[in-house]
Amino acid sequence: MQLLFLVRRKTGEIIGAPFHNQTSTGVTTVQVLDYGSNEQAFKVVSVYKDAYTSVDYLQIDEFVDSSEKPFLGITRSRIFSGTCR
C-alpha cells in the first residue's frame, strides 16, 4: 500500500491520506513536538475533538543519514510505517 502525504514541518500541517490534519477535517490542535535534527525525529500530534476525542501521531526519523527517512504514524487506531522523502 503506497501512502501519499505532504508535511509542512513549520506548522505540522499534513495533507494527504491517511494523516490529513487540516482544520477542515475537524482538527482542534496541531502541535509540533520536535522539528527534527541530525539527532532527533520530527514529531507532530493532531488532536480532534468532536463527540469523541482522538489523537494522531506522526514521527519522521530525520536523523537517518539517507534521502529516504523512516516514518511511523498512528491514526484512527491504525499504525502505518515506511519510508518517505
C-alpha positions in Angstrom: 0.0 0.0 0.0 1.5 3.3 -1.0 0.8 6.4 1.1 1.0 9.8 -0.4 1.2 12.7 2.1 3.0 16.1 2.5 4.1 17.5 5.8 4.6 21.2 6.4 7.3 21.0 9.0 7.0 24.5 10.4 3.2 24.2 11.2 2.8 20.4 11.4 0.0 20.5 8.8 -0.3 17.2 6.9 -2.0 17.0 3.5 -2.9 13.6 2.1 -4.1 10.2 3.4 -4.1 8.8 5.9 -2.6 11.6 8.1 -4.6 14.6 6.8 -5.0 17.1 9.6 -6.1 20.4 8.1 -8.7 22.3 10.0 -11.5 21.3 7.6 -11.2 17.7 8.9 -12.2 18.8 12.4 -8.7 19.0 13.9 -8.7 21.0 17.1 -5.0 21.4 17.6 -1.8 20.5 15.8 1.4 20.6 17.8 4.9 20.0 16.5 6.7 18.3 19.4 10.1 18.2 17.8 11.2 19.8 14.4 13.8 17.0 14.0 17.6 17.2 13.6 20.5 15.0 12.9 19.9 13.6 16.4 16.1 13.7 16.8 13.0 12.7 14.9 10.3 15.2 13.6 7.2 14.6 15.7 3.7 16.0 15.4 0.4 15.4 17.3 -3.0 16.2 15.9 -6.0 16.3 18.4 -9.6 16.0 17.1 -12.4 16.9 19.4 -16.0 16.3 18.4 -18.4 13.9 20.1 -15.2 11.9 20.9 -11.6 12.9 21.2 -9.0 11.2 19.0 -5.2 11.8 18.6 -3.0 11.2 15.6 0.8 10.9 15.8 3.4 11.1 13.1 7.2 10.6 13.5 9.7 11.0 10.8 13.3 9.9 11.6 15.2 13.0 10.3 18.4 11.8 11.9 18.7 8.9 9.4 21.6 9.6 7.0 19.7 8.9 3.8 17.3 10.7 1.5 14.7 8.1 2.5 13.5 8.7 6.1 11.7 6.1 8.1 8.3 7.2 9.4 5.7 5.8 11.9 2.2 7.2 12.1 -0.8 6.3 14.2 -4.2 7.5 13.0 -7.7 6.2 13.8 -6.2 3.3 15.8 -4.2 2.2 12.7 -0.4 2.1 12.6 1.5 2.9 9.4 5.2 2.7 8.8 7.5 3.0 5.8 9.9 5.5 4.3 9.4 8.9 2.9 11.4 11.6 1.1 
